[in-house]
Amino acid sequence: MAPGTQLVLASRDKVPATLWRLQARGQVAVLESNVLAFDADETERVLRAVGLDPASPRLDRLVQRADGWPVAGYLAAQHARSEPGRSPLAALPGGSGVTGYIREEIVEKLPTDDAEFLAQISVLDVLDAQACDQVASTTGSLARLRGLRSTSQLIAALDGHAEEFRMHRLLADVLSDWLGERQPELWRCAHQRA
């Protein structure tokens, strides 16, 4: 590469050891996903960029529900702009904008068995293998969660060993509704087991 060139690599996997050595020498910067999450100021800039003047209580609620996810903030702002007078929160579940995006771009692109697994465990705040196995009435949840984490930025490891996970609440809400519509009995069983 030519001097002064910067190369950006994006991955959901762990950084290879060779990159950590380069990082120690100041040649590589590693940005974790929490650095990329939007804070209140960044979400407010998005709202203003689409022509909204966010009132503080509405913004705080939007920031809380979007949980740093830039796409959710942007889609909510676009939805609010298209319907003047409506809160950006109307686009968040149960509104249509972000819900439609999550259903079409995430849930419907998952294999059905993975979507059903995630929908069943969406009732849990912390996803660990034992709880997920029990709620979904299955085995092998840890390997499955690790695999799903690598395909979705909305499932995050809570620890360095990737043994406990967290599902973004917007995804959890959409999945729960999706399962309730498709298989109400399975939805009830997941809630009872949880």
Order of alpha helices (4+ residues) and beta strands (2+ residues): alpha-alpha-alpha-alpha-alpha-alpha-alpha-beta-alpha-alpha-beta-beta-alpha-alpha
